[in-house]
């Protein structure tokens, strides 16, 4: 997915994934300064079924892990399922003991 562009759009409280000029997936969030609640993953219908939401969550979590400033609250069912499938990434969760990991 090297021809994709990942961006954090803090004014819109979302991460985005573009393929060329096309917006393919969005991950909405709420940031309270201590944690980031990942509230909704959405893939534009013509692009569904290609793993774009998973790629977007992966990149967003990697960005948050790299900064080390926030924990994650997986509000969205898709994000919770993503963490369940990637237990090695659960260290960033706000409440790992109560999480899906």
Phi, psi and omega in degrees: 000039182287341179271015179257152179241123178259139179214147169261126178246080186299329178295333178258359182054054179205153168258147179228156174231123180245145169245108187063232178272354184271128170283121183253330182206150182227141174233107181279151179212164170235126182246117180259010180095339177245324181221160177241116176273116178273106195262334182199125172255133183218133173245133179300130189315315181295345183254002182293153177086010181247005179082014184291321179296319178297319177296319180294315178298316179303313181291322178294315179297318178299319178298315180292321177297317183297320181289326179066014185260343186224154168260173183241139172245113182276083181288316182290136179301323181295318179295318177300316177296322179298316178295322178299326179278347181230063184299339178293347181259001187288350179298340181273350183291146180297319183228073183302328181293332180257009187273188179276357183270000000 
